[in-house]
């Protein structure tokens, strides 16, 4: 059971990384469709979403440690299917950290 939980968390990290890759491709596509016409820096909104997914994925990868997974299982946070408690926690922490900067 503990290994299955770690596999789910690693799969969640992989989904965040895959979402980042898709959004990065969309950014390149949008820049290719309409190249910048100004000297000022500008990026499509997909770039912000891509960086958010990359930050969430990195935090989820850090949280996929064996000790953290066992502690979450002991406290009963493993009842939510698909490891969404880890995703919710990582999303909230990344959002709070980005607001501080």
GROMACS elastic network, one bead per residue, 0.5 to 0.9 nm:
[ bonds ]
;  ai    aj funct       b0    kb
    1     4     6  0.51788   500
    1     5     6  0.64897   500
    1     6     6  0.89227   500
    2     5     6  0.51887   500
    2     6     6  0.64358   500
    2     7     6  0.87497   500
    2    66     6  0.84447   500
    2    69     6  0.75456   500
    2    70     6  0.70224   500
    2    73     6  0.80108   500
    3     6     6  0.50483   500
    3     7     6  0.61635   500
    3     8     6  0.86557   500
    3    66     6  0.87722   500
    4     7     6  0.50198   500
    4     8     6  0.62680   500
    4     9     6  0.87405   500
    5     8     6  0.50738   500
    5     9     6  0.63208   500
    5    10     6  0.86554   500
    5    69     6  0.73763   500
    5    73     6  0.86946   500
    5    78     6  0.76531   500
    5    82     6  0.87642   500
    5    83     6  0.76080   500
    6     9     6  0.50697   500
    6    10     6  0.61171   500
    6    11     6  0.85044   500
    6    64     6  0.62058   500
    6    65     6  0.79068   500
    6    66     6  0.73903   500
    6    69     6  0.68116   500
    7    10     6  0.50595   500
    7    11     6  0.60651   500
    7    12     6  0.85723   500
    7    64     6  0.87743   500
    8    11     6  0.50141   500
    8    12     6  0.62088   500
    8    13     6  0.87054   500
    8    82     6  0.64140   500
    8    83     6  0.64345   500
    9    13     6  0.63383   500
    9    14     6  0.86850   500
    9    60     6  0.72194   500
    9    61     6  0.77534   500
    9    63     6  0.82648   500
    9    64     6  0.59749   500
    9    69     6  0.87941   500
    9    82     6  0.78800   500
    9    83     6  0.61016   500
    9    84     6  0.89470   500
    9    86     6  0.76087   500
    9    87     6  0.87489   500
   10    14     6  0.62446   500
   10    15     6  0.87042   500
   10    60     6  0.79111   500
   10    61     6  0.68084   500
   10    64     6  0.66529   500
   11    15     6  0.62041   500
   11    16     6  0.86880   500
   12    15     6  0.50715   500
   12    16     6  0.63706   500
   12    17     6  0.86954   500
   12    57     6  0.77772   500
   12    60     6  0.76434   500
   12    61     6  0.87681   500
   12    82     6  0.78498   500
   12    83     6  0.75133   500
   12    84     6  0.86901   500
   12    86     6  0.89091   500
   12    87     6  0.77554   500
   13    16     6  0.51673   500
   13    17     6  0.62850   500
   13    18     6  0.86663   500
   13    56     6  0.81409   500
   13    58     6  0.74215   500
   13    59     6  0.86320   500
   13    60     6  0.58830   500
   13    61     6  0.59497   500
   13    64     6  0.87443   500
   14    18     6  0.60581   500
   14    19     6  0.84876   500
   14    57     6  0.75329   500
   15    19     6  0.60217   500
   15    20     6  0.84957   500
   15    57     6  0.81414   500
   16    19     6  0.50655   500
   16    20     6  0.61851   500
   16    21     6  0.87311   500
   16    53     6  0.55261   500
   16    54     6  0.65902   500
   16    55     6  0.89396   500
   16    56     6  0.71474   500
   16    57     6  0.51474   500
   16    58     6  0.87384   500
   16    60     6  0.89423   500
   17    20     6  0.50276   500
   17    21     6  0.63447   500
   17    22     6  0.88187   500
   17    53     6  0.70639   500
   17    54     6  0.62431   500
   17    57     6  0.62280   500
   17    58     6  0.86817   500
   18    21     6  0.50455   500
   18    22     6  0.63140   500
   18    23     6  0.86600   500
   19    22     6  0.51569   500
   19    23     6  0.61562   500
   19    24     6  0.84981   500
   19    50     6  0.72522   500
   19    53     6  0.69178   500
   19    54     6  0.84649   500
   20    23     6  0.51811   500
   20    24     6  0.60194   500
   20    25     6  0.86130   500
   20    47     6  0.89007   500
   20    49     6  0.78049   500
   20    51     6  0.71278   500
   20    52     6  0.83406   500
   20    53     6  0.57264   500
   20    54     6  0.59734   500
   20    57     6  0.89371   500
   21    24     6  0.50850   500
   21    25     6  0.62682   500
   21    26     6  0.86750   500
   21    50     6  0.75701   500
   22    25     6  0.51558   500
   22    26     6  0.63115   500
   22    27     6  0.87452   500
   22    50     6  0.82241   500
   23    27     6  0.61908   500
   23    28     6  0.87372   500
   23    46     6  0.56271   500
   23    47     6  0.68521   500
   23    49     6  0.72506   500
   23    50     6  0.54013   500
   24    28     6  0.63926   500
   24    29     6  0.86089   500
   24    46     6  0.71116   500
   24    47     6  0.64678   500
   24    50     6  0.62169   500
   24    51     6  0.88542   500
   25    28     6  0.51445   500
   25    29     6  0.61573   500
   25    30     6  0.86697   500
   26    30     6  0.60997   500
   26    31     6  0.85380   500
   26    44     6  0.88998   500
   26    46     6  0.67467   500
   26    47     6  0.84152   500
   27    30     6  0.51656   500
   27    31     6  0.61719   500
   27    32     6  0.84789   500
   27    43     6  0.77505   500
   27    44     6  0.62334   500
   27    45     6  0.80143   500
   27    46     6  0.57362   500
   27    47     6  0.59704   500
   27    50     6  0.88109   500
   28    31     6  0.51349   500
   28    32     6  0.60098   500
   28    33     6  0.85856   500
   29    33     6  0.61233   500
   29    34     6  0.87117   500
   30    33     6  0.50606   500
   30    34     6  0.62592   500
   30    35     6  0.79915   500
   30    44     6  0.69870   500
   30    46     6  0.89201   500
   31    34     6  0.53165   500
   31    35     6  0.50780   500
   31    36     6  0.71903   500
   31    43     6  0.79174   500
   31    44     6  0.76284   500
   32    35     6  0.57166   500
   34    37     6  0.84494   500
   36    39     6  0.78378   500
   36    40     6  0.86148   500
   36    41     6  0.82516   500
   36    42     6  0.74001   500
   36    43     6  0.88322   500
   37    40     6  0.86956   500
   38    41     6  0.76264   500
   38    42     6  0.85219   500
   39    42     6  0.89387   500
   43    46     6  0.80271   500
   43    47     6  0.64735   500
   43    48     6  0.82439   500
   44    47     6  0.58438   500
   44    48     6  0.77278   500
   45    48     6  0.54343   500
   45    49     6  0.66522   500
   45    50     6  0.87257   500
   46    49     6  0.51012   500
   46    50     6  0.59877   500
   46    51     6  0.86517   500
   47    51     6  0.62454   500
   47    52     6  0.86017   500
   48    51     6  0.52760   500
   48    52     6  0.62201   500
   48    53     6  0.87220   500
   49    52     6  0.50259   500
   49    53     6  0.62026   500
   49    54     6  0.86035   500
   50    53     6  0.51749   500
   50    54     6  0.62057   500
   50    55     6  0.87019   500
   51    55     6  0.61797   500
   51    56     6  0.85981   500
   52    55     6  0.51784   500
   52    56     6  0.61829   500
   52    57     6  0.85178   500
   52    91     6  0.85232   500
   52    94     6  0.75815   500
   52    95     6  0.83843   500
   53    56     6  0.50495   500
   53    57     6  0.59405   500
   53    58     6  0.85138   500
   53    91     6  0.87265   500
   54    57     6  0.50452   500
   54    58     6  0.61703   500
   54    59     6  0.86881   500
   55    58     6  0.51622   500
   55    59     6  0.63222   500
   55    60     6  0.86507   500
   55    90     6  0.86701   500
   55    91     6  0.87447   500
   55    94     6  0.67573   500
   56    59     6  0.51671   500
   56    60     6  0.61077   500
   56    61     6  0.85481   500
   56    87     6  0.77468   500
   56    90     6  0.56292   500
   56    91     6  0.59188   500
   56    93     6  0.84886   500
   56    94     6  0.63643   500
   57    60     6  0.50363   500
   57    61     6  0.60885   500
   57    62     6  0.86429   500
   57    87     6  0.88085   500
   57    90     6  0.81281   500
   58    61     6  0.50434   500
   58    62     6  0.63458   500
   58    63     6  0.87005   500
   59    62     6  0.50302   500
   59    63     6  0.62028   500
   59    64     6  0.87041   500
   59    90     6  0.60301   500
   59    91     6  0.87888   500
   59    93     6  0.86982   500
   59    94     6  0.80665   500
   60    64     6  0.61684   500
   60    86     6  0.67976   500
   60    87     6  0.70543   500
   60    89     6  0.88440   500
   60    90     6  0.62332   500
   61    64     6  0.51776   500
   61    65     6  0.76444   500
   62    65     6  0.63032   500
   63    66     6  0.85008   500
   63    68     6  0.62365   500
   63    69     6  0.73713   500
   63    86     6  0.76061   500
   63    90     6  0.85413   500
   64    67     6  0.84871   500
   64    68     6  0.67771   500
   64    69     6  0.62668   500
   64    86     6  0.88603   500
   65    68     6  0.54546   500
   65    69     6  0.61944   500
   65    70     6  0.87299   500
   66    69     6  0.51166   500
   66    70     6  0.61501   500
   66    71     6  0.85867   500
   67    70     6  0.51817   500
   67    71     6  0.61359   500
   67    72     6  0.86282   500
   68    71     6  0.50625   500
   68    72     6  0.61575   500
   68    73     6  0.86107   500
   69    72     6  0.51597   500
   69    73     6  0.62449   500
   69    74     6  0.87090   500
   69    78     6  0.86886   500
   70    73     6  0.50471   500
   70    74     6  0.61610   500
   70    75     6  0.86704   500
   71    74     6  0.51145   500
   71    75     6  0.62917   500
   71    76     6  0.87124   500
   71    77     6  0.88162   500
   72    75     6  0.51948   500
   72    76     6  0.62598   500
   72    77     6  0.52248   500
   72    78     6  0.65286   500
   73    76     6  0.51166   500
   73    77     6  0.56922   500
   73    78     6  0.52414   500
   73    79     6  0.82998   500
   74    77     6  0.77221   500
   74    78     6  0.84774   500
   75    78     6  0.82035   500
   76    79     6  0.63956   500
   77    80     6  0.67865   500
   77    83     6  0.85239   500
   77    85     6  0.66592   500
   77    86     6  0.86604   500
   78    81     6  0.73793   500
   78    82     6  0.88847   500
   78    83     6  0.68248   500
   78    84     6  0.89052   500
   78    85     6  0.76689   500
   79    83     6  0.83727   500
   79    85     6  0.89703   500
   80    83     6  0.61747   500
   80    84     6  0.63206   500
   80    85     6  0.66937   500
   81    84     6  0.66633   500
   81    85     6  0.87075   500
   82    85     6  0.84064   500
   83    86     6  0.55902   500
   83    87     6  0.66917   500
   83    88     6  0.89051   500
   84    88     6  0.59303   500
   84    89     6  0.83941   500
   85    88     6  0.51160   500
   85    89     6  0.61195   500
   85    90     6  0.85298   500
   86    89     6  0.51429   500
   86    90     6  0.60324   500
   86    91     6  0.84604   500
   87    90     6  0.51660   500
   87    91     6  0.59895   500
   87    92     6  0.84995   500
   88    91     6  0.51835   500
   88    92     6  0.61016   500
   88    93     6  0.85697   500
   89    92     6  0.52193   500
   89    93     6  0.61315   500
   89    94     6  0.85945   500
   90    93     6  0.51661   500
   90    94     6  0.60810   500
   90    95     6  0.84712   500
   91    94     6  0.52655   500
   91    95     6  0.60827   500
   91    96     6  0.85852   500
   92    95     6  0.51304   500
   92    96     6  0.61386   500
   92    97     6  0.85942   500
   93    96     6  0.50870   500
   93    97     6  0.60612   500
   93    98     6  0.85129   500
   94    97     6  0.50716   500
   94    98     6  0.60359   500
   94    99     6  0.85746   500
   95    98     6  0.51903   500
   95    99     6  0.62740   500
   95   100     6  0.88539   500
   96    99     6  0.51797   500
   96   100     6  0.65073   500
   97   100     6  0.51970   500
   97   101     6  0.67928   500
   98   101     6  0.54684   500
